[in-house]
Amino acid sequence: MLRPLLRFIGIYFFALAVACALVKREYSLHPSPEGEVIASVWKDGILIERVVVADKSVRDARIEKALAESKGELVFETVIADSPVLKWTELVLGISFVPGRDGLRARVGDTTTYLTPDDLLSRQLYDHGLHIQTLSLALGLDTAGLAQLLSERLKTNPEQVLETASLRRIRVERHTSSERPRITADNLNRDEVKEAIVAGARYLAREVSNQGRFRYTVQAPANRELPGYDWPRHAGATYFLAQVAGLTHDPLLADACRRAASLLRGGALSSCGGLPCVGDEPVVALGSSALALLAFAEIVERNIDPGYRAIVIDMARFVRSQQRPDGEFMHDYDRRAGRPIDRQGLYYSSEATLALARAYPITQDPADLDGAVRGLRHLVGPAWSFFGDRYYFGEEHWTCQAIAALWPYAPDAKALDFCLRWQAFGRKLQQREGDSYFDADGAIGVGPVVTPRLTPVASRCEAAVATLDVARRSGVSAEELAVLDAQLRRALALLVRQQFRPGLRHLFKSPADVHGAMPGSEVDWELRIDYTQHAGSAMVRWLEVIAGGA
Amino acid sequence: MADDERAAKNQRRFAVGFGVTDLLSAVLLYVGVFEGLPTRYWLVDLAAALTMTLFAGAGVGLLAKTHWGPWVARVASAVALALGLGLVSTLALTASYLSGIYGPVGRGGALILSLIAALALPYLVLLPAAQLVWLGPWRNTGETTGSAPAGS
């Protein structure tokens, strides 16, 4: 029995190895040295004309006419390689295209059409396929959207087009008239970062209505607002506007900041046990008030409106009233029952700690300092104490900012050690140039088929700036400072590269409206206010404390 | 006579060892598939439920010295081996496909899939193969056969 079984298993694994080698070879890209050149004229995010030519120097009459009539932008996409794709199942088809890099060539009968990366980006089909709610992940092409787009081009039925069409994956290189030099960790400089900051702040300033409400999420290609709102992120965006208004003394930014802040202090404000808190729901979350306190403190500190001093004092009292004797915070307040609810979620404890630390120089109330110190001790002590806590860290990024804010009043070496280890962990996750087809250098990736998100990079940058700031002042070795600085520069360079300045403007309905915004990822162009805020706040602090002042 | 007793004792030790391992495999499958996976997919759930039931039956049968225990253990091992090889094939071919599509970054995915394959190998390939070897050739006697002990 043993021998036949071993023989069978041996033959099986040999056959499997051969099959794997064949599959890899077949589905890898095959270079097309004389690949087609797809010339497209885009105007306001709409494809006006498309012609496939042999090379870029060939001027087609239809393209010339479209350019003359529409005053649009001419974009060339050159096919440099192609490969077959599996059409079964839809999930497999969906993950068969590298987001932002691959398009497809489709044939039905004698008709051939191309769906280029620009087409797929314009419809926002990348990374909108399979949604895994439990992991907050979306990956693969939206195949229903793909079928719809393909059927429009081939003038066929969308329900059958994927079955009837012959599909090949194509890799293209894009050439536009608005290309700018690539920003890297090596050539990142203060001027570039300052431009990025101002562009981001102006984007958010344009998004604040007269009533002080932001356009919370915008779908960039259509410049369409999407549903949803969130007070902590409103407060965060207000905080960023205050940072930049203070940095640049730009009155437009200061006005936008005041509008957003006045909504927080006005319509969004409630009473929680006689103290001011943000949110009008029966149960309000601590994070809204903590970040509002942070924004108000910034407004006072940057001298945008000293009149916010009173609410800083009162709101700090509310935040303190949510603190337990062990330093932990109770994250909810039941307005009907008039008492805190002792339950915890992500971020709020560290946001509250940072907010108290930033409020203290304004309030000069020792209770605020004490609350922040106890909050920080809890965050880097009992709150992160479990088997394996030296080897795993989460996304939490406010704690290290709190350490920097508290350092002048209450330096905490244990907390600095925590942040240095957190950054070392992040360094291991950070990708490098060439690690993938994506714009990888400085990115934090979660897998081979998911485009790296930019907000985790931005929020880690905020924490990294704070850590580096404190590390420089506290005798950390030059070697460790150097690796931390390099890690931060690579991440910041990625953010500066990916910011819409102007981005692929030919794919936007209104390029001027989204100029300066930070997208969710290289291919996810939903613009939520906190994406720009986290990236912008990190850049402001880098400019102020690392790059030698504004 | 003493040799027979020693052989019978050895066989009993094997039966207990495989019985316990079969039960552990059933529990592991339950935890891995029904508690661990984030979403339900009937194909995976059905295969896991079938294998889990067979492993549990084999474990109970072997530990309780029933006459049907070795028979169920054979079926469980054959089914698990087929599913295990199918799983390994699917994972390996998927890793190759992703590696073709995504190039360098596909290596990361391939590594993850290979790791999953390596984790599944002991339970879904090595264990059933070893158990099949211990149970010996499949004969249509209506009794347990080969090197495995009679169930009763």
HADDOCK unambig.tbl for C-alpha pairs under 7 A between the chains (distance, minus, plus):
assign (segid A and resid 1 and name CA) (segid B and resid 133 and name CA) 5.54 0.50 0.50
assign (segid A and resid 1 and name CA) (segid B and resid 136 and name CA) 5.93 0.50 0.50
assign (segid A and resid 1 and name CA) (segid B and resid 137 and name CA) 6.07 0.50 0.50
assign (segid A and resid 2 and name CA) (segid B and resid 133 and name CA) 5.48 0.50 0.50
assign (segid A and resid 16 and name CA) (segid B and resid 89 and name CA) 6.59 0.50 0.50
assign (segid A and resid 20 and name CA) (segid B and resid 92 and name CA) 6.68 0.50 0.50
assign (segid A and resid 20 and name CA) (segid B and resid 93 and name CA) 5.35 0.50 0.50
assign (segid A and resid 20 and name CA) (segid B and resid 96 and name CA) 5.44 0.50 0.50
assign (segid A and resid 23 and name CA) (segid B and resid 96 and name CA) 6.12 0.50 0.50
assign (segid A and resid 23 and name CA) (segid B and resid 97 and name CA) 5.97 0.50 0.50
assign (segid A and resid 24 and name CA) (segid B and resid 96 and name CA) 4.93 0.50 0.50
assign (segid A and resid 24 and name CA) (segid B and resid 97 and name CA) 5.47 0.50 0.50
assign (segid A and resid 24 and name CA) (segid B and resid 99 and name CA) 6.47 0.50 0.50
assign (segid A and resid 24 and name CA) (segid B and resid 100 and name CA) 4.65 0.50 0.50
assign (segid A and resid 25 and name CA) (segid B and resid 100 and name CA) 6.70 0.50 0.50
assign (segid A and resid 27 and name CA) (segid B and resid 97 and name CA) 6.39 0.50 0.50
assign (segid A and resid 27 and name CA) (segid B and resid 100 and name CA) 5.07 0.50 0.50
assign (segid A and resid 27 and name CA) (segid B and resid 101 and name CA) 6.21 0.50 0.50
assign (segid A and resid 28 and name CA) (segid B and resid 100 and name CA) 4.02 0.50 0.50
assign (segid A and resid 28 and name CA) (segid B and resid 101 and name CA) 5.59 0.50 0.50
assign (segid A and resid 96 and name CA) (segid B and resid 101 and name CA) 6.21 0.50 0.50
assign (segid A and resid 97 and name CA) (segid B and resid 101 and name CA) 6.98 0.50 0.50
assign (segid A and resid 98 and name CA) (segid B and resid 102 and name CA) 6.38 0.50 0.50
assign (segid A and resid 134 and name CA) (segid B and resid 38 and name CA) 6.55 0.50 0.50
assign (segid A and resid 435 and name CA) (segid B and resid 104 and name CA) 6.33 0.50 0.50
assign (segid A and resid 435 and name CA) (segid B and resid 105 and name CA) 6.01 0.50 0.50
assign (segid A and resid 436 and name CA) (segid B and resid 104 and name CA) 5.59 0.50 0.50
assign (segid A and resid 436 and name CA) (segid B and resid 105 and name CA) 4.57 0.50 0.50
assign (segid A and resid 447 and name CA) (segid B and resid 109 and name CA) 6.50 0.50 0.50
assign (segid A and resid 448 and name CA) (segid B and resid 105 and name CA) 5.28 0.50 0.50
assign (segid A and resid 448 and name CA) (segid B and resid 106 and name CA) 5.48 0.50 0.50
assign (segid A and resid 448 and name CA) (segid B and resid 108 and name CA) 6.23 0.50 0.50
assign (segid A and resid 448 and name CA) (segid B and resid 109 and name CA) 5.28 0.50 0.50
